[in-house]
Amino acid sequence: MIRVLRCLPLVMVLVLASASFGQLDPLLSDITNSKHNLTNVPGMESMGQICLPCHVPHHAYPDEYTGDNINSVLWNHDAPNHTFTMYTTLSGTTPGQPEGTSKMCLGCHDGVTAVDNYGGTTTGTILMGAIGDGSGNIGDGASADLSNDHPIGITYPDHTSNAGYHDPTGF
């Protein structure tokens, strides 16, 4: 009996470890049933690989977004290469051009860059458009004009140094 009790923790670890390999990747299952599953877009040639239009271990485009080859998300989608017309803030300033993750989103949602521009292809024709009216629907044929869209690329203040800012993660 003592021998069984001594082996029980080892058996539990082995059972839990092997069970974890049988689980679906939660990120993949979330994308499967979302609008970001581009395998359902007519004309997309993603060969059934749900991650391929955005991510890939080879032929990635990290420099176009962040300039960081080391901490890249192995982005496979072509970056927008046009200048955006930006909105004016409430204080009257105009922000600079989108960078980083905002530019990644605009790679599909600017209405100009084709979503089938990935893996080195730059002649894609499938436009998903921009989310301009706040409905969440993506319309075709938008432009690089972000002057009437919601703000992007906002740098939020450090909540410890700004008493007027409330970190949303604390709610």
N, C-alpha and C positions, 0 to 999 in steps of 0.2 A: 504494500500500500504506500509506503514511504517513497519507494522508487517511482511509482506512478505520479505522486504529487510533485516530485522533483522534476519530472519530465513534462508535466503539464504546461508550464510557461513556454517551453520550447515548442511544444505542439501548437499552442495557441498562436505564437508568433508565425510559425510556418503556415498555418491555416489562414490567418488574416492576410499574410503577404501574398499567398497564391490567389486568394479571393479578390484582392485588389487588382490583379492583372486582368481579371475578367470583366471589369467595369468599363463602361463607355466613357470616353473623354467628355466631361460635362461641357466644355467649350464647344466641342464639335457638335454635340447634340443640340446645343442652343442655336448654333448657326444653321443647322439642318432645317429647322422650322422657322427661319427668319427671312427677311427681305435681302439679307446679305448672302443667301445661298444662290450664287449666280449660275449654278448648274441648271436652274429652272428658266433662265432667261433665253428666249428664242434666239438662236444664232450663236450662242456662246459655245466655244470649242474647249471645254475644260476637261474633257475625257473622263467625266465622272468624278474628278478629284475636287472636292468641295473647297479645299484651301488654295488650290493652284492659281486662281485669278489674282489673289492678293499676296500670298506667301509662297516661298519656294527656297530650298536650300542652295540652289545654283542660279546664276544669272540675276542676282538680286540688284536692286537699285538703292542702296542705303545712302549714298552720297547726295542724291537729289533731294532728300528730305531733311536729313539731320547733319550730314557731313561726317557721320560717325560710323565707321566700318565695324567697330568692335561691339557696340551695344545696339546694333541694328536688329530690327524684327524680321530681317530677311524679306524685305518687301519686293514683290515681283511685278508690281503695277507701275506703269510709266507715270512720272510726275507731271503735273500741269506746267507748261513752259511759257505761259503768257502772263502778262501783268494784269492784276485784278484792280478794278475800280473799287476802292474801299469806302466804307460808311464813315460818317462823322459822329464822334462820340457826343454825349451830352455836354461835355466841357468844351466842345468845339474843335478838338484835335482829330486828326485822321491817323489811324494806326498804320504801321508799315505792312508790307506784303506778308501773307500767311507763310508760316514755317512749320516744321515738325509735324505733329499729328494733325493739325488743321490742314496742312498741305496734303497729307495722306488722304483725308476725307474728301478733299476737293478733287483728288485724282479720279474720283467717280462722280461726285456730286456737283461739279462745276457746270455741267451741261455742255461742256466743250470737249473735254478729254474723253475719248471712247473707253468704255469699260473693258473692251476686248483688246486694249493696248497693254499687253503684259507678255513676259517672257521674251522680250526683245522685239516684239511686234509693235510697229508704230503706225500701222495703216488700218486700225480698227474703225468700225463704223457704228457700233451700238452705243447710242447715247442714253444715259439714264437721267440726266438733267440735274437740276438743283432743287433743293427744298426751299422755295421762296415764300410761300404763303403761310408757313407755319402748320400746315395740315399734316405734315409727315409724308405726303404723297410726293413722288418724284416725277416731275414733268419733263418732257423732252424739249430740246432746243433752247435752253437757257444760255446765258452769256457769262462772260467773266466780270460782270457788274455785280458786286456785292453791296452796293450802296443802299439797297432796300432790304437787305437780309439781316438775320440775327447776327450779333457779334460772334467772332471766332478768335481763337488764339489769345484769349484773355489771360493776363498774368494776375492771379489773385493775390491780394496782400497777405502778408504773414499775420495770422490772427493773434499772435502773441504781441505784436508791436502796434496793432491797430484795434483799439477797443470797439470801433464801430463795425468791424467785420466779425461775423459769426461763422465759424467753420461748419459746413453742412454735415460733416461726418459725425459731429457731436449730437445731432438731432435724432 
